């Protein structure tokens, strides 16, 4: 174990797996049912948003007759079908997860995707990668609200202030930061704006428990 680090919390889409393109393709398919146009920029604007919020925007913009739950399930089914063909893990993600488990560090998957999708991804890792899996349907308030990360830390039985949280979206970073984690942005499809005390790392490749423990120690010493 470590001196400061108590757990590592991971966003899923865009952070652990490169699945944002799958979501954007599913949105384009949904738009086609009404003849509407859904651009790449439209898709990028939804990254990090809860499915409840994004489904409401999709319904309004695309003129869908489906209700929000039906939109969520349609999108989720489409992305799961793509994941069954190929799960594109982000560089260094599986290696870091395995390293953390070997070192006895608690981990959680904290995603706004549905729990059934999160479990499917977790199981595909080939080992017991997470102590806790928390999906968008497990919380009342999604990212950027702090509830997802606060609930994950509570389920792990750890102090959220001594957790590292990895995120690839602005909404996700806001959630992790406002929860009080040591939030680390790992950019993927969207730019993560710099600001004082915000930590941005280019990749998960090569990270160790010692690296994460040091950043927690340094952050909490300020």
KAFEN-V728056 format. One record per residue. N is the residue number from 0. RES is the residue in one letter. SS is DSSP state (A for helix, B for strand, O for the rest). NEAR is the number of other ideal C-beta (glycine too) atoms within 12 Angstrom. D_FIRST is the distance of its C-alpha to the first C-alpha in Angstrom with 2 decimals. Layout:
((N & RES & SS & NEAR & D_FIRST) (N & RES & SS & NEAR & D_FIRST))
This chain:
((0 & X & O & 17 & 0.00) (1 & X & O & 26 & 3.80) (2 & X & O & 16 & 7.11) (3 & X & O & 26 & 8.98) (4 & X & O & 37 & 8.14) (5 & X & O & 35 & 8.25) (6 & X & B & 43 & 10.05) (7 & X & B & 52 & 12.40) (8 & X & B & 52 & 16.01) (9 & X & B & 53 & 18.66) (10 & X & O & 52 & 22.40) (11 & X & O & 51 & 24.22) (12 & X & B & 52 & 27.75) (13 & X & O & 43 & 27.91) (14 & X & O & 48 & 24.18) (15 & X & O & 44 & 22.82) (16 & X & B & 39 & 26.31) (17 & X & O & 27 & 29.51) (18 & X & O & 40 & 31.51) (19 & X & A & 36 & 33.32) (20 & X & A & 24 & 36.36) (21 & X & A & 33 & 36.49) (22 & X & A & 46 & 36.68) (23 & X & A & 32 & 39.34) (24 & X & A & 22 & 41.36) (25 & X & A & 37 & 41.23) (26 & X & A & 42 & 42.51) (27 & X & A & 24 & 45.33) (28 & X & A & 25 & 46.31) (29 & X & A & 39 & 46.44) (30 & X & A & 26 & 48.56) (31 & X & A & 16 & 50.94) (32 & X & O & 22 & 51.86) (33 & X & O & 21 & 53.64) (34 & X & O & 11 & 54.76) (35 & X & O & 20 & 52.60) (36 & X & O & 17 & 50.99) (37 & X & O & 31 & 47.21) (38 & X & O & 15 & 46.19) (39 & X & A & 19 & 43.00) (40 & X & A & 14 & 42.85) (41 & X & A & 23 & 43.13) (42 & X & A & 33 & 40.16) (43 & X & A & 26 & 38.07) (44 & X & A & 25 & 38.89) (45 & X & O & 38 & 37.14) (46 & X & O & 38 & 33.76) (47 & X & O & 43 & 30.98) (48 & X & O & 35 & 33.51) (49 & X & O & 35 & 33.20) (50 & X & A & 39 & 35.43) (51 & X & A & 29 & 37.45) (52 & X & A & 26 & 38.31) (53 & X & A & 39 & 38.92) (54 & X & A & 34 & 41.06) (55 & X & A & 22 & 43.21) (56 & X & A & 23 & 43.83) (57 & X & A & 38 & 44.59) (58 & X & A & 29 & 47.05) (59 & X & A & 15 & 48.83) (60 & X & A & 23 & 49.01) (61 & X & A & 28 & 49.89) (62 & X & O & 16 & 52.22) (63 & X & O & 27 & 50.49) (64 & X & O & 13 & 52.01) (65 & X & O & 20 & 48.75) (66 & X & O & 15 & 46.91) (67 & X & A & 22 & 43.36) (68 & X & A & 17 & 41.76) (69 & X & A & 19 & 43.90) (70 & X & A & 35 & 42.92) (71 & X & A & 37 & 39.19) (72 & X & A & 22 & 39.68) (73 & X & A & 30 & 41.92) (74 & X & A & 43 & 39.47) (75 & X & A & 35 & 36.54) (76 & X & A & 22 & 38.67) (77 & X & A & 27 & 39.66) (78 & X & A & 38 & 36.17) (79 & X & A & 27 & 34.88) (80 & X & A & 18 & 37.90) (81 & X & A & 28 & 36.94) (82 & X & A & 33 & 33.29) (83 & X & A & 16 & 34.64) (84 & X & A & 13 & 36.35) (85 & X & O & 16 & 33.52) (86 & X & O & 27 & 30.05) (87 & X & O & 22 & 29.60) (88 & X & B & 29 & 25.88) (89 & X & O & 33 & 25.28) (90 & X & O & 21 & 24.47) (91 & X & O & 25 & 20.86) (92 & X & A & 39 & 19.93) (93 & X & A & 26 & 19.46) (94 & X & A & 23 & 17.73) (95 & X & A & 36 & 15.10) (96 & X & A & 39 & 14.70) (97 & X & A & 24 & 14.44) (98 & X & A & 26 & 11.90) (99 & X & A & 40 & 9.55) (100 & X & A & 23 & 10.39) (101 & X & A & 17 & 10.00) (102 & X & O & 23 & 6.36) (103 & X & O & 16 & 6.01) (104 & X & O & 37 & 6.43) (105 & X & B & 33 & 9.59) (106 & X & B & 43 & 12.76) (107 & X & B & 45 & 16.36) (108 & X & B & 46 & 19.69) (109 & X & B & 53 & 21.91) (110 & X & O & 51 & 25.40) (111 & X & O & 46 & 28.99) (112 & X & O & 49 & 30.20) (113 & X & O & 35 & 31.15) (114 & X & A & 27 & 28.67) (115 & X & A & 23 & 30.57) (116 & X & A & 39 & 30.05) (117 & X & A & 40 & 26.33) (118 & X & A & 25 & 25.96) (119 & X & A & 28 & 28.13) (120 & X & A & 42 & 26.01) (121 & X & A & 35 & 22.73) (122 & X & A & 19 & 24.47) (123 & X & A & 28 & 25.82) (124 & X & O & 29 & 22.47) (125 & X & O & 14 & 22.92) (126 & X & O & 17 & 19.54) (127 & X & O & 18 & 17.67) (128 & X & O & 35 & 16.50) (129 & X & O & 35 & 16.19) (130 & X & O & 29 & 15.40) (131 & X & B & 33 & 18.19) (132 & X & B & 36 & 21.28) (133 & X & B & 38 & 23.48) (134 & X & O & 36 & 26.90) (135 & X & A & 40 & 29.71) (136 & X & A & 25 & 31.54) (137 & X & A & 28 & 28.73) (138 & X & O & 30 & 29.33) (139 & X & O & 14 & 32.49) (140 & X & O & 21 & 32.02) (141 & X & O & 37 & 30.68) (142 & X & O & 48 & 29.37) (143 & X & O & 27 & 30.16) (144 & X & O & 27 & 29.78) (145 & X & O & 31 & 26.32) (146 & X & A & 26 & 26.46) (147 & X & A & 48 & 24.59) (148 & X & A & 48 & 21.37) (149 & X & A & 31 & 21.80) (150 & X & A & 28 & 22.40) (151 & X & A & 41 & 19.40) (152 & X & A & 35 & 17.00) (153 & X & A & 24 & 19.01) (154 & X & A & 26 & 18.84) (155 & X & A & 30 & 15.04) (156 & X & O & 16 & 15.21) (157 & X & O & 32 & 13.36) (158 & X & O & 21 & 14.96) (159 & X & A & 35 & 16.58) (160 & X & A & 26 & 16.65) (161 & X & A & 31 & 12.92) (162 & X & B & 45 & 13.25) (163 & X & B & 50 & 14.43) (164 & X & B & 51 & 17.56) (165 & X & B & 47 & 19.46) (166 & X & B & 48 & 23.23) (167 & X & O & 42 & 26.41) (168 & X & O & 41 & 29.04) (169 & X & A & 33 & 30.39) (170 & X & A & 34 & 30.45) (171 & X & A & 48 & 26.82) (172 & X & A & 40 & 25.79) (173 & X & A & 29 & 27.93) (174 & X & A & 40 & 26.25) (175 & X & A & 46 & 22.69) (176 & X & A & 32 & 23.91) (177 & X & A & 23 & 25.98) (178 & X & A & 35 & 23.19) (179 & X & O & 24 & 21.31) (180 & X & O & 45 & 18.42) (181 & X & B & 42 & 17.67) (182 & X & B & 45 & 20.06) (183 & X & B & 37 & 20.51) (184 & X & B & 39 & 23.79) (185 & X & O & 36 & 24.26) (186 & X & O & 30 & 28.07) (187 & X & O & 36 & 29.87) (188 & X & O & 27 & 33.39) (189 & X & O & 28 & 33.68) (190 & X & O & 15 & 33.39) (191 & X & O & 32 & 30.79) (192 & X & O & 14 & 32.56) (193 & X & O & 13 & 31.06) (194 & X & O & 14 & 31.01) (195 & X & O & 8 & 29.64) (196 & X & O & 16 & 25.86) (197 & X & O & 21 & 25.55) (198 & X & B & 31 & 23.09) (199 & X & B & 22 & 24.57) (200 & X & O & 28 & 23.10) (201 & X & O & 18 & 25.41) (202 & X & O & 21 & 23.20) (203 & X & O & 38 & 19.90) (204 & X & O & 18 & 20.72) (205 & X & O & 16 & 18.49) (206 & X & O & 33 & 15.64) (207 & X & O & 23 & 12.15) (208 & X & A & 30 & 8.65) (209 & X & A & 20 & 9.86) (210 & X & A & 28 & 12.99) (211 & X & A & 39 & 11.76) (212 & X & A & 28 & 9.63) (213 & X & A & 21 & 12.89) (214 & X & A & 31 & 15.14) (215 & X & A & 35 & 13.64) (216 & X & A & 21 & 13.89) (217 & X & A & 18 & 17.35) (218 & X & A & 26 & 18.54) (219 & X & A & 22 & 17.82) (220 & X & A & 11 & 19.44) (221 & X & O & 12 & 22.65))
